[in-house]
Amino acid sequence: MGKILIFIVSDSVGETGELVAKAAVSQFRPGLQDVGFKRFPHVESKEQLSEIVQLATEQQAIIVYTVVKEYMRDFIKGECLKNNIATIDLMGPLMNVLSDTLQVEPIEEPGLVRKLDDDYFKKIEAIEFAVKYDDGRDPRGLLKADIVLVGVSRTSKTPLSQFLAHKRLKVANVPLVPEVEPPEELFLVPPEKCFGLIISPEKLNNIRKERLIALGLNDGASYAKVERIDEEIKHFRRIIEKIGCPVIDVTNKAVEETANDIIHRLQK
């Protein structure tokens, strides 16, 4: 046999079937120059399958299929047997073994693996976004973000950004200090996307002292003094009033609680 023609039939995009078929053929014809692959994606009916089998009969093609619905697999198998078409079911045998092992019936919904892949890549993209636009590093990210967190130092902006990123939300955060004016982009972000994070001065005082000690520094530094904290919180309130965004008190909240609060507000 000279020229080989392989039909890839799928109820999704057919990418898996084509990759497997090419991997198998390469073991016999590494160059693949004399092998033709034709993909038939999103096949949803027996009528479509009948037409494909008829075409395969005329062109003497092999059919490789990745179909998750059992009745569709049975139909294409029967049609290929009737027309003496060589065929390979890539999904059925493994799904049957998994079903017997797990004692669970398959969902039989086409394209689920692609949905899972999309979900994974969105999460990775959101995590990378949170790292890139953490701590006000690049104000251009504020206008690209799904959420912008604003607060003084040590109000859990970074861990909260990462937690929300795992929910596939792109988060940027801006630290507020009295000596530095916030970036202009902050005031262009829609208020409903912004969330101010506030914490009690007493709690912040303790957190900052612990942070200084962990760094091997004197806990009496200005950074942890109550007067300095009061000044920063006053500055925070002035900026938040200008933005017009909601404020969340994180004093006694875990990161997960604050994240759920933000998500709930966004959904509303």
C-alpha positions in Angstrom: 0.0 0.0 0.0 1.4 3.4 -1.0 -0.5 6.4 0.1 -2.3 6.1 3.5 -5.3 8.2 4.3 -6.5 8.5 7.9 -9.8 10.1 8.9 -9.8 11.5 12.4 -13.4 11.6 13.7 -14.3 13.3 17.0 -17.2 14.8 18.9 -14.8 17.5 20.0 -11.9 19.1 18.0 -10.1 15.8 17.2 -6.7 17.0 18.3 -6.1 14.0 20.5 -7.0 11.5 17.8 -4.7 13.2 15.3 -1.8 13.3 17.7 -2.1 9.6 18.5 -2.5 8.7 14.8 0.6 10.7 13.8 2.6 9.2 16.7 1.6 5.6 15.6 2.3 6.2 11.9 5.7 7.8 12.6 6.9 4.4 13.8 6.4 3.1 10.3 6.8 6.2 8.1 8.8 8.8 10.0 8.6 11.4 7.3 4.8 11.2 7.0 5.1 12.6 3.5 2.9 9.9 2.0 0.3 9.9 4.8 -2.8 12.1 4.7 -4.8 13.1 7.7 -8.3 14.5 7.5 -10.0 15.7 10.6 -13.8 15.6 11.1 -14.5 17.6 14.3 -17.7 18.1 16.3 -19.5 15.1 14.9 -22.8 15.0 16.7 -25.2 12.7 14.7 -25.4 9.2 13.1 -26.1 10.9 9.8 -22.7 12.6 9.9 -21.1 9.4 10.8 -22.7 7.6 7.9 -21.5 10.2 5.5 -17.9 9.9 6.8 -17.9 6.1 6.6 -19.2 6.4 3.0 -16.4 8.8 2.2 -13.9 6.6 3.8 -15.2 3.6 1.8 -14.7 5.6 -1.5 -11.3 6.9 -0.5 -10.1 3.7 1.2 -9.3 5.5 4.4 -8.7 4.3 7.9 -10.9 5.8 10.6 -9.6 6.7 14.0 -12.2 8.1 16.3 -12.4 9.7 19.7 -16.0 9.8 20.6 -17.3 9.8 24.2 -20.9 8.8 23.7 -21.3 5.0 23.7 -24.2 4.8 21.2 -22.1 6.9 18.7 -19.1 4.6 19.2 -21.3 1.5 18.6 -22.8 3.0 15.5 -19.5 4.0 13.9 -18.1 0.5 14.7 -21.1 -1.2 13.1 -20.9 1.0 10.0 -17.2 0.3 9.6 -17.7 -3.4 9.9 -20.5 -3.4 7.3 -18.3 -1.5 4.9 -15.0 -3.3 5.7 -13.3 -0.2 6.9 -10.3 -0.5 9.2 -11.1 1.5 12.4 -9.6 2.3 15.8 -11.6 3.4 18.8 -9.2 5.4 21.0 -11.6 6.4 23.8 -14.0 3.5 24.2 -11.8 0.7 25.6 -10.1 3.0 28.2 -13.5 4.5 29.3 -14.9 1.0 29.7 -12.0 -0.1 31.9 -12.3 3.1 34.0 -16.0 2.7 34.4 -15.6 -0.9 35.6 -12.7 0.0 37.9 -14.4 3.1 39.4 -17.9 1.7 39.3 -19.1 5.0 37.9 -20.8 5.8 34.6 -18.9 8.3 32.4 -20.4 11.8 31.9 -20.2 11.4 28.1 -19.8 15.2 27.5 -17.5 16.0 24.6 -14.7 18.5 25.0 -14.3 18.3 28.8 -10.5 17.9 28.6 -10.3 21.1 26.6 -12.4 22.9 29.2 -10.1 21.6 32.0 -7.0 22.7 30.0 -8.5 26.2 29.5 -9.3 26.5 33.2 -5.8 25.5 34.1 -4.2 28.0 31.8 -6.5 30.8 33.0 -5.3 30.1 36.5 -1.7 30.2 35.5 -2.2 33.4 33.6 -3.9 35.0 36.7 -1.1 33.9 39.0 1.5 35.4 36.7 -0.5 38.6 36.5 -0.7 38.8 40.3 3.1 38.4 40.5 3.8 41.0 37.8 1.5 43.6 39.2 2.2 43.0 42.9 2.9 46.0 45.2 2.3 48.6 42.6 5.2 47.6 40.4 3.6 48.5 37.1 0.6 50.8 37.2 -0.4 49.9 33.7 -1.6 46.6 35.1 -4.3 48.4 37.1 -6.5 48.9 34.0 -6.1 45.3 32.9 -7.0 43.8 36.3 -10.3 42.2 37.3 -9.7 43.4 40.9 -7.5 46.1 42.4 -6.6 45.9 46.1 -5.5 49.1 47.9 -4.1 49.3 51.4 -1.3 50.2 53.7 1.6 47.9 54.2 0.9 44.5 55.9 -2.8 44.3 55.1 -2.4 41.0 53.3 -2.6 42.4 49.8 -0.1 40.0 48.3 -1.4 36.7 49.7 -5.0 37.9 48.9 -3.9 38.6 45.3 -2.5 35.1 45.0 -5.5 33.4 46.6 -7.8 35.3 44.2 -5.5 34.4 41.3 -6.2 30.7 42.0 -9.8 31.5 41.4 -8.7 32.7 37.9 -9.1 36.4 38.7 -6.4 38.9 37.6 -5.5 41.0 40.6 -3.2 44.0 41.0 -2.5 45.7 44.3 -1.3 49.2 45.3 0.4 50.0 48.6 -0.4 53.4 50.0 2.2 55.6 51.8 1.7 59.3 52.7 5.0 60.3 51.0 4.1 58.9 47.6 1.1 59.8 45.5 -0.8 56.8 44.0 -0.5 56.3 40.3 -3.0 58.2 38.1 -4.2 54.9 36.7 -5.7 54.0 40.1 -8.3 56.7 39.8 -9.3 55.5 36.3 -10.2 52.0 37.5 -14.0 51.5 37.9 -14.8 51.8 41.7 -16.6 48.5 41.8 -13.3 46.7 40.8 -11.4 48.4 43.6 -11.3 47.2 47.2 -9.7 49.1 50.1 -8.3 46.9 52.8 -8.3 48.4 56.3 -7.0 47.0 59.6 -7.1 48.2 63.2 -4.1 50.2 64.3 -3.5 47.9 67.2 -3.4 44.8 65.1 -1.2 46.5 62.5 1.2 47.6 65.2 1.6 44.0 66.4 2.0 42.7 62.8 4.6 45.2 61.9 6.6 44.7 65.1 6.7 40.9 64.4 7.8 41.6 60.8 10.7 43.8 62.0 11.8 41.2 64.5 11.6 38.5 61.8 13.9 40.7 59.7 16.4 41.1 62.6 15.5 44.8 63.0 14.6 46.9 65.9 10.8 46.8 66.5 10.9 50.4 67.7 11.4 51.7 64.1 9.0 54.3 62.8 7.4 51.7 60.5 5.7 50.1 63.5 4.9 53.1 65.6 1.3 53.9 66.3 1.7 57.6 65.2 3.1 56.4 61.8 0.3 53.9 61.5 -2.4 56.5 62.2 -0.9 58.8 59.6 -0.9 56.0 57.0 -4.5 55.1 57.8 -5.6 58.8 57.4 -3.9 58.9 54.1 -5.6 55.6 53.1 -9.0 57.0 53.9 -8.4 60.1 51.9 -7.4 58.1 48.8 -10.3 55.6 49.2 -12.8 58.5 49.5 -11.4 59.9 46.2 -11.7 56.5 44.5 -15.2 55.8 45.9 -14.6 52.1 46.4 -15.8 49.8 49.1 -13.6 49.1 52.2 -13.2 45.7 53.8 -11.9 45.4 57.4 -9.4 42.5 57.4 -8.5 42.9 61.2 -9.8 39.5 62.2 -10.3 37.9 58.8 -8.4 35.1 57.2 -7.3 35.6 53.6 -10.0 33.1 52.5 -12.8 35.0 54.2 -11.7 38.3 52.6 -11.4 36.6 49.2 -14.9 35.2 49.5 -16.3 38.6 50.6 -14.7 40.2 47.5 -16.0 37.5 45.1 -19.5 37.8 46.6 -19.5 41.5 46.1 -18.3 41.1 42.5 -21.1 38.6 41.8 -23.7 41.0 43.2 
